[in-house]
Amino acid sequence: MTTKNQTIQCISPLDLSLTSYDGKNFHKLTKPLKCYTVSRVLFEDVITYSFKIPFTQSTEDLASMVEIKMYEEAGLNLEKNYKITHIIKQLEFEEMALIEVFAVDFTKIYDNFKTIIKQVKYIDFLAIPFLAFSALYKNKILETKNDIFFYLGETEAFISFYKDGNYISSKSMINFKKIVKRINESGILIDSDRLYGILKEKGLYPSNYTEEEKNLFDTLEKIFSEILSTINSVAMHNRNVFGFDKIQRLFFTTKEAEILGFKAFVANFGLINVEVLDFNFFTQKQERNSLNNVISYYCFDKYLEDSNEQNITIFVRPPIFYKSEIGRFIYGMIGVLLSMSFSYFYYYLEVSNATEQQVILQKKYNELQKKENIYKTALTITQDEISKITMKIQEEQKSIQKIVVAMDEMEQKQNSENNFVNFLAQINSMLQEYNLRVVRIEQRGFKYLEVEVFTNYNTRDNISKFIKALIAEGFVDVQTNEIKLDNTNYISKICLNHE
């Protein structure tokens, strides 16, 4: 990154602490500086919605289309104000572009920063947290690979997927506070500080726990297995949509300490070729929780480029006078005005003020016009909404029926859950080994799995090899229909039983 003789300050949205960054070093601050100020929103406050458009479609009116879809389809409240931005993502197997939209309620932004804003006055750049890792690739800190960033904070946790240096998806995860709650519910009373200490000293190695602590380890093992199962499931989805073939690196950080044995736990789960790394992206020694430093780095990069892409701040700094439209006009006219009488100077000043007022009024009129259009559009889709609600009711009824069935399976699920997680991990590893893509996966309880796979002409024999490998691994009742040619791909449905 090209450095600049400037300093920015970053506000943590969690505790409102301040960190400065000058392009080289991070420093904790005890009081605000008068400089470019940045921060991020909380993951839970971001409303996300996606839709597709053809590659051939013009993006000139995309901003208006995005806003309309967010109110019509994503369900934004017409009575509230939102900051909305979007990114465009390329799909691997479709001639379409995926528009991913992010919206944050003005009220949530204001509530998060209402105390600190009295001191700093402005927040020049407000970032969406899971987009910040892109700067690490842009400035060659990280080599472009298939990466996952897993941030496990006290009250916030999420994963973010990147393919070849480009963001593709993110998902909320269980945070540390909820992990403590799960442990307490299992009958073990513990607080966050104590759990951090245990994970640092004993970690996820069962041999480090006494017989009296077995229940604690079993609970931790189940929670972290669920975490890795979720990561694996999202990775499989991204594989089909974005061509995310395999996980190459997993970057992981917690608030306080490294979790002893986490790398081995990941490998034992089935992710044996995944490199597990910490969030220490920068050469300067820093505290464990460096997500805030990543945000500082990302926003500093935006600052150097004078870029406001994906900036969702509502605390905007007013433009410097000589950079404003009216300022440039007045400075350009000074030479002429000096030769005129005071009355002419007063006249031009009044005209300038009137022009500025006209711009402000026009902007307000445009905003009212836009809201009017949104209201009109909302009225026209009322009938469609009724139809959607009816369909949703039918779907909910089906879901209720599924819940009734699931309740009957709860006792069996308790004993089968851990085995099935390992079962899924093994199947996924074998699919990657034989370079097979998944069309559909259907689970039946915790023993049966139906997988529909496809491959191209050159690797069509891999389907047969995959089936033989399943039998060799001890899976029973492995069945398949005939391998069919579909356009240029070979496709087959495989059923198997895990005992």
C-alpha positions, 0 to 999 in steps of 0.5 A: 500500500502506498503510504501517505503522511496522514493518520486515521482513527478507527472506532470499535462499535463494540466498546467505542475504543479508538485505534489510530493507523498511519499506514504503518503502525496501529496505536491505542488512543485515550482520546479522539484525534481531529482526523479522518474517522472510520468504523464498521457496523455490527454484523447483526445489523446488516440486512442482506438480499440477493437477486440476479440480472443478465450480464447483458442488462445495463447497470445504469439504473441499478441503484434505483432497481436495488432500492425498489427490490429492497423495499418490495422483496426484502421487506424493508419498512417504508416508514424507516430510513436505510443506508443501502449499498451493493456489490456485483458477483459473477456466478460460476455456472450461469450467464448471470450476475448476482447482485448482493445488497446490504442495508442498515437501519439509520436508527441502529447506526445512530444508536451504536455511535450516539455517545462517541459522535459527540466527541468525534463529530463525524464518521467519514467511512462506515464499513461492512465488516465482512467486505474488509478482508478484500484489502488484504488481497488487493495490497498483496498481504495475502495470496489469492486462494479459497479462504474463510475468515472466522471471527469469534467475538464475545457478542458477535461472530461470523464467517466470511468466504473469499474465492481468488481474493473476491468476497462471495458470502458470509454467515452469522455464527455462535458467539462466545457469550452463547457458547458460555450459555450452552455450557451453563445449560449443560449443568456446568457453571462457568463465565467467559474469563474462565472459559477463555483460560480453559481453552488456552490451557486445555483447549480441544484435547480430550486427554487434558481433561479429568474425569470430572471435566468430561462433561465440559469437554463433551459439550465443547466438542459438540459445539465446535463440531457444529461450528465446523459442520456449518462451515462445511455446509456453506462451503459446499453451497458456495462450491455449487454456486461460485465454484468454491472447489475446496477450503484452502485456508481458515483464518480464525481469531477470538477475543482473548486467546488461541484455542489449544488444539483447534488446528488438530480438531479441524483436521480430525473433523475431515478438513485435513488439507486446510491450513489453519492460521491466526488473524495476524496479518500485519508485522506489528505486534498486536492484541489477539482481536485484530478485526478492528485493525483489518477494518482500519487497514481497509478504510485507510485504503479507501481513504487513500483512493478517495473512494466511498464505495460500500460506505454506509455512514450517516455522520457525513463531514460537510465538504471544505468550502473551497471544494463545494460547488458554491465555494468554487463558484465564488473563488472563480468570480473573485477577480471579477467581483473586485472590479465591481461595486459593492452592490454587484458583489451583494447581488452575486452573493445573493444569487449564489445563496439562492442557487445553493438553496435551489440545490437543497430544495431540489434534493429534498424534492427528489427524495420525496419523489423517490419515496412517492414512487416507492409507495406507489409501487408498494400499493401495486404489489399488494395482491402479489403479497397476499398470494405470497403470504398464502403460499408462506402459510402453506409452507409453514403448515408443511414445516409444522408437519416436519417439526412433528416428525422431527420431534419423534426423531429427537432421541435418535438424533442425540446419539447419531449426530456426531457420527453423521457429522463425520459421515458428511465430512468423509463424503465431502472429502471423497467428492473433492477427491474424485472432482465430482460436483453436487447437484442435490443432496437429500438427507434421510435421518442420520443413516441415509443419504442421497447424492446427485452428482455430475461431471464432464466427459473427460472425468465421467469414469470418476462416478464409478470410481466414487461408488467403488470407493464408497463400498471400499470404505464400508458404506452399505446399500450403495445404489445408483441409477444409470449414469446419464448424459445431460448435454455435455455432463454425465449425471447420476443419483447415488444412495448410500447407508451409514451404519 
